[in-house]
Amino acid sequence: MNDTDGPAGSTGPDGPDGPAGSTGPGQRELPVRTMSRRRLVLRRFLRHRGALLGLLLFTGTVLLAFTSIGFLGLPGWWGQPYQASGVVENGGRMTLHPFPSADLMPSFLDGDGMFVDPSTIRVGAHPFGQDDVGRDYFATTMRGAQISLTIALAVGAVSTLLGTAVGALAGYFRGWVEGTLMQVTDLFLAVPLLVVASVIGRVNDGGPLILALLLGLLTWMSMARLVRGEFLSLREKEFVEAARALGASSGRIIFRHILPNATGTIVVNATLTVALAILLETSVSYLGFGVQPPDTSLGKLISDNQNACLVRPWLFWWPGMFIVAIALSVNFIGDGLRDAFDPQQNRVRA
Amino acid sequence: MVVFVARRLIVSCFVLLAATAAMFTLVAHAGDPLADLRLSTAPNRADLIAHRSEILHLDQSVPQRYAAWLGHASGCLIPGRPCDLGRTVQGQDVATLLGQAIVSTLTLVTGALVLAILLGVGAGVISALRQRTGLDYAVTFSASLFFSLPVFWVAVLLKQFLAIEANDWYADPTVGPLAAAVLSALSGLFWGAVLGGDRARRWLIRFGAASVTFGLLEYLSVTGWFARPALGPGIIAACAFGIAVGVTALVAGPNRRGVLTSALGAATAGSLAQFLVTGSLQQPTWASFPTLLLLGLSAVGVAVLLGWLLGGPDRPAAIRAAVLTALLTGLVMVIDVMLRALPGYSRLVRGRIIATAGSQTPNLDGTFWQTQLDQLTHLVLPTLAIMLISYATYSRYSRASLLDALGQDYVRTARAKGLPERTVILRHALRNALIPVTTLAAVDFGVLIGGAVITEAVFARPGMGALFIQGLLPPLDPNPIMGFFGVVAVSVVVFNLLADIAYAYLDPRIRLG
C-alpha cells in the first residue's frame, strides 16, 4: 500500500548485482534514469528522518566514547584517566552546565527581568561529577560506553556471521542439513536467553571480548531463521537456475548470486541484534555476571551506583542515558534500513 | 492434530533433554560450590565440606550427577511420582523453595503480561486507525523508546524516584491548579486524538475533556477524596451502566436492542446487588473466601439468565455482553472496597503506600482487604517495569498487523458491501490482525518468566529469579539454578506448543500435520 517510492517495485531480486531498469532492444524505451539498487536504498535511507537522527546520535556517541579518553593505548583529548582516584570536590557534583542561565519572568511580575546569559554554559573539570573515590565520572562513563559498544558490535558480528552461515546452509542445501540445523536453532530458541547468558558470564573469566563471543553464540537464531527463509525463496528464482545451468558451483551460487540479494534482511537484522546485544550485555553486567572489575560497562556502572541514586543521582543517570541513546539510535537505524530495503512492507514507523 | 501434538511433545522432550544436559554441564563448570567453606576457619571445616559434598554428590562425575538429577527431576513432570530437585548448599529442599517462589513469579508475570497486552494492543489499534496523526507518532515513538530501555534501569528509576514521589504526594494528597491544568491539557489532547473527527469536533472534544478533567481533579482534591477514596453506590451504578453500554457497543454494536437490554439488566442487577453484598464484602476473612467465590459465580449465573431471557434474537451475544458486564461491575465493587481499605492500610504502613521491596509487608496486622491491598501495592512497581517493555512489543506488533489487515482485499469487500465501519474493523480486520498477537503472547509468557529475574532482583521479590541469582553468587549452588532453568525451559516449550495450536485453531488456513 506504500507505493509512493517510485521505482521501488521494479527493483526486486534481479540477479547478482544487476541494476534494474536496463532496457532490452525489444522493450519500450522509458525516460527513466536507471539507478543501482545500492543508490536507491541509500537515497531512501537518507530520506528517513528517524534513521538519520539515529545515525547522527549513534556516530556522535561512538566518537565521544572512543576519542575522549583514548582507546587501545591511543591518547584521547580528555585529560583525566578513568582509573585515577582523586579528591572529591564539591560533593562530587556535576560541573556540566549545558544550558545558559535564563530568567523568563519579566520584572513587573517580580522576576529578575527577561535575560539569557550564555556565559554560564560550561563543561568544568568533572562534567558528569565524581564517584565516591574521586574518579572523574565522565572518563568512567566513557570507558563503560567503550566496553559496552565494543561488546555489542562484536556480538552483532558473531551472531550475524553464525546466523547467516546456518541459515544459508539450511536454506540452500535443504534435506537433512536443513533438518539438523533447524533443530539446533529450535533448541537454542528454547533456552531462556538472560538465564543462560548469566550462567555463561559466570563461567567466563576471559574478559569482555570472550564474553562478547559467548553472547554471540546465544543470539544468532533469529538471523538463521530469516536468512533461511530468504534462501528458500531465492534458490527457486530463475537467475539461480541460470547460474546453475551455466555450471556455477554451490559456493559461487551462494556467495555471488543469492547472498547479495539477501543483504537487506541480513543488514536490518544485524542492526537489531546490536540493539538487543547492548541491552543483554548491560543486563548481565548489572546482575554482576558480565564484565568484571577492573573493567567496567554501562550496566555495571548502574549496578555500582544504584544506591547513590538519591544523594548523587547523576551517577545513575548518565550510564543509563548512554544505554538508551545507543539502543534507541541503533533501533532507529534498523527501522530506517528496513524501510529503505523493503518499501513495500508496512512501515513500523520509528 | 493429535499426531502433530504427539510429535511435537516427543521433539520437545529431546529439546529439554539436550538443553538441561548442556546447562547442567555449564553450571557444573561455573564455579565452586565449596568456595565459602574452603576459606572458612571453622574447626569442623572438613566435616562441613564432606557433608556438603555428600548433599550435592560432588564425588561423582558430571554425567553421573546429571543422570541422577534427571531421574529425580523427571518425577516433577510425571504425576504420581515424587518431585525431587535436589537440595541447596544449605541443605534445603529445592522443590519446596521453588514451589513457593513460582507463585510469586507467576502473579507478577501474568499481571504484567495481561496489562501489557491490553494496553499495547489498545494503543496499537488506535494508532493504526489514526495513522499519521500526532497520537500515532506519539505511540510509535514511545514504543521505540520503551523498547530501547534497559529494564533494570527503569526498575531502579521507578523504585528510587517514582515510588518516593508518589509516597510523598500521598502524605498530602491534593492536586494544585497548575498540576491539574497540565493533566487536563494532556487528557484533552488524548481524547481529541482518540475520538477524532473534523477540526471543530476535535477542538470541542479537547476542550470538553480538559474541563471535565480539571473540574473532577479539583473537586476530588478539595473534598479530600484522595485521602479517603471510595466510589459509593451512585458511582458504582453509573460505572455499571457505562460498562453495559460500552460492552454492548464492543460486542454487538449499539443498536442491537436485545443485547443492550440484557447488558443494562445485568448492570441494574449489579447496582442493586451491591446493597445486599456490602456486608459480606466489607469485612471478609479467609473463611468467607468461598462466599466471595459463590457471589461471583451467582453474578455470572444471573447474567446468563438475563441474557437468555432478554436477548431475543441475539441470545449468544446478549449472554456474552451480560456476563462481561456482570464481571466488570463486580470488579468495580472490589475496587471500591479496596479503596475504602486504603486509609487504614496507609496508617499501618505509615503512609508509604507504594512499596519498593519484597512481596508483602512483614507482620502486617490488617483485615482481609488490607492484606490484599498490601500484596497489590508490592506488585505495582515491578509490574509497571515489566509492562513498559512488553507494551512496546505489543503496540508495535498489533499496529503493523492491523494496518496490514486493513489493506487486505476482504476488508475492501466488507466495506463495499456496506457493512458499518465498526463491524469492518472489529469483525473483519481486528480479528485477523490479532491472530499473530496471540502466538506472540504465548511465546512471550515463557520468555517473561526467564526475564523477570532482573525485576525481581531490583525489587527484592522472593521469586524464582531470587533463587537463581542467589544460586549463581558464590558459593555456586547448582540445584536451585537447575530447578529454575527447568521450570523456565519447560514453560517455554509448552507455551511454544500452545502458540502453534492456538494459531492453527484461529487461522483455519493453517493445517497441522
Interface residues (C-beta under 8 A of the other chain):
Chain A: M1 Q183 D186 L187 A190 V191 P192 L193 L194 V195 V196 S198 V199 I200 R202 V203 A275 L279 T282 S283 Y286 L287 G288 F289 G299 I302 S303 Q306 C309 L310 F316 G320 I323 V324 A327 L328 N331 F332 D335 N346 V348 R349 A350
Chain B: V11 V15 L16 A18 A19 A22 M23 L26 V27 H29 A30 G31 D136 Y137 T140 F141 S144 L145 F147 S148 L149 P150 V151 F152 W153 V156 L157 Q160 F161 I164 R396 R399 A400 L403 D404 G407 G446 V447 I449 G450 G451 V453 I454 A457 F468 I469 L472 L473 L476 I481 F484 F485 V488 A489 V492 V493 N496
